[in-house]
Amino acid sequence: MPKGEVLLVSGSFRRGSHNAALLRAAANALPGGVTHEWLTGIAALPLYSEDDDGERPPLAVEELRRAIAAAEAVLIATPEYNGSVPGGLKNAIDWASRPFPANALRDKPVAVIGASTGIFGAIWAQAELRKSLRTAGARVVDADLAVGGAHDAFLPSGELRDPGLATGLRDLVAVLVAAAFEPLLTDGH
Ligand SMILES: Cc1cc2nc3c(=O)[nH]c(=O)nc-3n(C[C@H](O)[C@H](O)[C@H](O)COP(=O)(O)O)c2cc1C
């Protein structure tokens, strides 16, 4: 297994976020030799404007693009706000999608998971996020995980309480790692 880094992105900036908890559980499922970093600074991004997206974009934007470019793979956990992707996360995807088509997300293996306190586990937000990521050129892996009832979904150890979800998370992490490190074994898009 070659060394590499998975960038963890939480669509929630809330202290005590269930989506951040989901990413911590995912990080524990990474195989040896694969490290992880947390994307910070999404909340510091300005609202996207093409006027600001020239030769010298804002520093927070450069850092966002650098962090994505440096990672072998990206794992995003998103909440659902009013049936869709939280605005802050969508704003980050919009910044990361430019310049098009040679953006930091292009051909980047990305997996999307999500947690919500409702029963569906942010499935609408996840679907819309995958659509945006594919439009930006990312290689979104064919795997998903929806954690509903997120306020009761984690054990004190940080693991998912539901064994089926815990297995699903491990399987999804394995699919993402395979897409990043064994691209010849996957079927591309
Ligand atoms: C503005 C707002 C809108 C929300 N809309 C939805 C929704 O459409 N569907 C849903 O399942 N939960 C919705 N929720 C509840 C979130 O699932 C819940 O707050 C969740 O814990 C957010 O994720 P986090 O714990 O990672 O911050 C909403 C919460 C907020 C604050």
The ligand as a MOL file (V3000), in Angstrom:
LIG
                    3D

  0  0  0     0  0            999 V3000
M  V30 BEGIN CTAB
M  V30 COUNTS 31 33 0 0 0
M  V30 BEGIN ATOM
M  V30 1 C -30.7400 25.0230 9.1490 0
M  V30 2 C -30.9660 23.5430 9.3890 0
M  V30 3 C -31.7070 22.8310 8.4770 0
M  V30 4 C -31.8780 21.4510 8.6550 0
M  V30 5 N -32.5380 20.7220 7.6980 0
M  V30 6 C -32.5600 19.3690 7.7970 0
M  V30 7 C -33.0780 18.5910 6.7200 0
M  V30 8 O -33.5260 19.0950 5.7100 0
M  V30 9 N -33.0530 17.2410 6.8440 0
M  V30 10 C -32.5300 16.6160 7.9630 0
M  V30 11 O -32.5230 15.3910 8.0280 0
M  V30 12 N -32.0410 17.3420 9.0080 0
M  V30 13 C -32.0310 18.6990 8.9330 0
M  V30 14 N -31.4950 19.4430 9.9510 0
M  V30 15 C -31.0280 18.7640 11.1660 0
M  V30 16 C -29.5870 18.2850 11.0020 0
M  V30 17 O -29.6430 16.9730 10.4800 0
M  V30 18 C -28.9020 18.2600 12.3500 0
M  V30 19 O -28.8030 19.5800 12.8720 0
M  V30 20 C -27.5120 17.6250 12.2620 0
M  V30 21 O -27.0730 17.3230 13.5480 0
M  V30 22 C -26.5110 18.5520 11.5680 0
M  V30 23 O -25.2920 17.8930 11.4090 0
M  V30 24 P -24.0690 18.1300 12.4300 0
M  V30 25 O -24.3990 17.3690 13.6940 0
M  V30 26 O -22.9020 17.5160 11.7230 0
M  V30 27 O -23.9010 19.5860 12.6730 0
M  V30 28 C -31.3480 20.8150 9.8070 0
M  V30 29 C -30.6160 21.5860 10.7290 0
M  V30 30 C -30.4170 22.9220 10.5230 0
M  V30 31 C -29.5940 23.7040 11.5210 0
M  V30 END ATOM
M  V30 BEGIN BOND
M  V30 1 1 1 2
M  V30 2 1 2 3
M  V30 3 2 2 30
M  V30 4 2 3 4
M  V30 5 1 4 5
M  V30 6 1 4 28
M  V30 7 2 5 6
M  V30 8 1 6 7
M  V30 9 1 6 13
M  V30 10 2 7 8
M  V30 11 1 7 9
M  V30 12 1 9 10
M  V30 13 2 10 11
M  V30 14 1 10 12
M  V30 15 2 12 13
M  V30 16 1 13 14
M  V30 17 1 14 15
M  V30 18 1 14 28
M  V30 19 1 15 16
M  V30 20 1 16 17
M  V30 21 1 16 18
M  V30 22 1 18 19
M  V30 23 1 18 20
M  V30 24 1 20 21
M  V30 25 1 20 22
M  V30 26 1 22 23
M  V30 27 1 23 24
M  V30 28 2 24 25
M  V30 29 1 24 26
M  V30 30 1 24 27
M  V30 31 2 28 29
M  V30 32 1 29 30
M  V30 33 1 30 31
M  V30 END BOND
M  V30 END CTAB
M  END
